Amino acid sequence: MQIEFFTNERFKMLKLLKHNQITVKEEQYVPLSQQEIADMLHMSKLKCNTTLNELIEENYITMKGKGKYALTDKANSLYKKLETI
């Protein structure tokens, strides 16, 4: 499921999350709300929520408190592979 899973909105969202990470006390997370992510990707909040949940279910992102998302090692590894394509 690896590459096929990211050939659409999922990759766009992963890329957006990757480029908007911040580091606080040696932890990285994305401080954007679902609405901000949806606006930046030109999608509805419902589509954003669905895509985020798919990424969470597949262990590509995790929640770091309310409204904070973090990429997992699995996501970072796959992102590096996809960058070279």
C-alpha positions as CSV (number, residue, x, y, z in Angstrom):
1,M,0.0,0.0,0.0
2,Q,3.0,2.3,0.4
3,I,3.3,4.4,-2.8
4,E,-0.3,3.9,-4.0
5,F,-1.5,5.3,-0.7
6,F,0.2,8.6,-1.3
7,T,-0.7,9.3,-5.0
8,N,-3.4,11.8,-4.1
9,E,-4.4,14.1,-1.3
10,R,-2.6,12.0,1.3
11,F,0.8,13.0,-0.2
12,K,-0.1,16.6,-0.5
13,M,-1.2,16.6,3.1
14,L,2.0,14.7,4.2
15,K,4.1,17.2,2.4
16,L,2.2,20.2,3.9
17,L,2.6,18.7,7.4
18,K,6.3,17.9,6.9
19,H,7.0,21.5,5.8
20,N,5.0,23.1,8.6
21,Q,6.5,21.2,11.5
22,I,7.9,23.2,14.4
23,T,10.2,21.9,17.2
24,V,9.4,22.7,20.8
25,K,11.4,21.1,23.6
26,E,12.9,18.6,21.2
27,E,9.5,17.5,19.9
28,Q,8.2,18.2,16.4
29,Y,4.6,18.8,15.6
30,V,2.4,20.8,13.3
31,P,0.5,23.6,15.0
32,L,-2.1,24.0,12.2
33,S,-5.8,23.5,12.8
34,Q,-7.8,21.2,10.5
35,Q,-9.4,24.3,9.0
36,E,-6.0,25.9,8.3
37,I,-4.8,22.6,6.7
38,A,-8.0,22.4,4.6
39,D,-7.6,26.0,3.4
40,M,-4.0,25.5,2.5
41,L,-4.8,22.3,0.5
42,H,-8.0,23.8,-1.1
43,M,-10.2,21.1,0.3
44,S,-13.2,20.9,2.6
45,K,-12.8,20.5,6.3
46,L,-14.6,17.2,6.1
47,K,-12.2,15.9,3.4
48,C,-9.3,17.2,5.5
49,N,-10.6,15.3,8.6
50,T,-11.1,12.1,6.6
51,T,-7.6,12.3,5.2
52,L,-6.0,13.0,8.5
53,N,-7.9,10.1,10.0
54,E,-6.7,7.8,7.2
55,L,-3.1,8.9,7.9
56,I,-3.6,8.3,11.6
57,E,-5.1,4.9,11.0
58,E,-2.2,3.9,8.8
59,N,0.3,5.2,11.4
60,Y,1.8,8.0,9.3
61,I,0.8,10.7,11.7
62,T,-0.1,10.9,15.4
63,M,-1.9,13.4,17.6
64,K,0.2,15.4,20.0
65,G,-2.6,16.9,22.1
66,K,-5.6,18.7,20.8
67,G,-5.1,19.8,17.2
68,K,-1.4,19.1,17.0
69,Y,-0.2,16.5,14.5
70,A,3.2,14.8,14.3
71,L,4.7,12.7,11.6
72,T,5.8,9.3,12.6
73,D,9.1,7.6,11.7
74,K,7.1,5.6,9.1
75,A,6.0,8.9,7.5
76,N,9.4,10.5,7.5
77,S,11.0,7.4,6.0
78,L,8.4,7.2,3.2
79,Y,8.6,10.9,2.6
80,K,12.3,10.6,1.9
81,K,11.6,7.8,-0.6
82,L,8.9,9.8,-2.3
83,E,11.1,12.9,-2.6
84,T,13.5,11.0,-4.9
85,I,10.7,10.0,-7.3
